Amino acid sequence: MTFSIATSKHRIPLLKNYLLLFCLSSFVIFWLSTLLGTTDLANWFLENTLVIIFLAVLISTYKKLQFSDLSYLLMFIYLIMHVYGSKYTYAENPLGFWLQDFFDASRNHYDRIVHFSFGFLLAYPMRELFLIGFKFKKWVSWLLPIEITLSVSAFYELIEWAVADIFFKEQGAAYLGTQGDIWDAQKDIFLAFTGAIIATTLVSIIKKIAKK
């Protein structure tokens, strides 16, 4: 059984998909720079385990599963944001400190931005997967990205708890990046959930306007 978002006539060999090659090569270069410049090597590997799995799945399934250029671009932006956070740990991210000073915030909010971006940037690729790839009904393809964002965010917080409290206790504080907020996990889940709702709403509005 062949599964593809692109039709057989529109599938592009990986080496001829220039936008994807640019995103992939740029990401690998930036990724390596975060490894070489990281302030916490153990945390870097913990943060990037899922990135390695995600990229491996995307590359290994490319012949059968091809997203639109927009989806690849959104995934690229999200991954860049995530690995930039892993370079310094989320709680010690320089951009987060700059934003904290600029807005006179009470904490480094870089982790909040990335959690929001998880829902905001990845909802569209998920919608594309369900609508065009799996050929689900439109209302299902609108709803599933929101539901999956909520469930994956909650599951990820459970993974963080297990890693920080059971397997790698010495890395716990750096990996979690709670910065003393006892409601950090709940806020992260809510932000990702909100991001997915906003993204799907915007796409829906844009598509309705385009039809007029």
N, C-alpha and C positions, 0 to 999 in steps of 0.2 A: 504494500500500500504506500503510495507516494503522497506526502503531505507538504504543501507549500502555500505560502501566502501569495507569492507571485505565480501566475499561470506558467505553463511550460514554455509559452512563447516569450515570456518576459523574464525568465530566470537569467540572472547575470552571473557568469563565472566569477569567483572571488577575485581573481587577478585583474578582472576588467571592471570591477565595481570600484571606481576611483575614489568616490566619497568615503566608502567603507574602509578602503585601504588607507586613506589619509587619516581617518579617525582612529583606526587600529594602530597605525605606526606612531601617530602623535601620542596616543594613550600609552603605548609601551615605553616610549622615550620618557614621558612624564612619570610614569609608574616607576621606572628604574631610578629616576632622579629622586623620588620620594624614598626609595629604599636606601640609596647611597647617603641621603641627607637626613635620615630619620634620627630622632633623638631617643627612640625607644624601639630597638629591633624586635624584641619579643612581642610588643604590642602591634608592631607593623605586620608581623606574620599572622597574628590572631585576627586583625582587622581585614586582612586580604585573603583569608581562606575562601570565603564565599565569592570573592571577585574571581579567583582562579577557577572555581567551579563554574561560575556563570559564563566566563569567556570560553571555557572548554566546551560547554554545551552549545553556545552560539556558533563556534567555529566548526565543531564536529557535525552539526546538523544543518550547516549552511546550504548544502546541495538540495535538501528537501524543505528547508524552512528559511525563507527570505522575507525580511521585513521591508517596509518602505524606507526611503532615505531619511525621512523625517523621524521615524522611529529609531533608526540607528543613531541619528544625531542626538536625540533626547537621551538615549541610553549612554552615549559617549559623555555627554555633559554630566549626567548623574555620577558615572564612574569616576570622572575627573574630580568631582567634588568630594567623593568618598575617600579616594586614595590621598587627596591633599589633606584631609582630616587625619588619616592614619599616619602621615609623616611626623606630625608633632604630638599626636593624641588629640582627640577632639577638644578636650578641656583646655589645652595649651595652644590652640591654633592661632597663629598671628593675625589672620584676617578677622577671626572672632574677637580678639582683643581690640583691634582697631575699631570694629563696629561697636564694641562695648564702650570704648572711650567716646566715640562720635555721638552715640545716642544716650550716653550716660546711663547705660544698663547696669543691672545688678550682678550680671554674670556673663561669661563667654557663651554666646548663643549659637556658635557655629554648628554644634550638634543638632540644635533645633532646626536650623536652616536645612541641613541635609535630610533630616527625617521628613520635613515638609516636602522636600524635593523628591523623595522616594515616591510619594503619592502623586505629586504634581507632574513629574517628568515621566514616570513609568506607566501611568494610567492609559495613555494613548497607545503605546506599544501593546499593552495587554488587550485593549479594546480591539486593536487590529488583529491580534492573534485569534481572538474568539469570533469576531465578526467575519473575517475573510478566511482565516485558516481553518477553524473548526466549523464555520458556517452556522453559528448559533443565531438565534433570532436577535433582532436589533436591541430590544429591551434587555435581553439577557447580556448582550455584549456591553451595554451601558452599565448594568448593575454589577457584573462580576468583577471588574477592575476595582471598584470601591470595596466590595466585600473581601476580595483577596488582599488588597492593601491592608485592610483592618486586621485580617487573620494573620498575614505574614508578619506584620509589625508586632503583634502580640507574641507570635511564636519566636521572633527574633529577640524580644526582651527576655523570654524564657531561656534562650540560648545564652544570652549575656549573663543571666543569673547563674546558669550552670557553669559556664567558663570561669566566671569571676569568683564564685563561692565554693566550687567543688574541685575543678581541675587545675586552675591556675590562680590560686589565691593571692600570690605575690603580685600578679598583674591586675588584680580586681579593680582597684580604684582608677587606674589609668584606662582600663578597657571600658568601664562603665561610664566614666566621665560625668557622674551625677552632680558634682560640685556642691554637695551638701543638700540637694533637693530630694526630699523623700518621695515626691510625686513625679520624679523624672521620667520613669517608665511610662506612666499614664499620659503625661504630656506629650512624649514622643509619639505614642500610638495615636493620640488625638490629632497631632499635626500632620502625620502621614495620611490619616483618614480624611482630614480637611483638604489636604492637597489634592487627593484623588477626586473628591467631590467638585472642587473648583475646576480642575482640568477637564473632567467630563462635561461639566456645565458649559464651559467656554467652547469646547469643541462642538457641542450641540447647538449653541447659539450661532457660531460661525457657519455651521452647515445649513442652518435654517436661513441665514442671511444670504448665503451663496445661492440658494435655490430660488430666491426672489428675483 
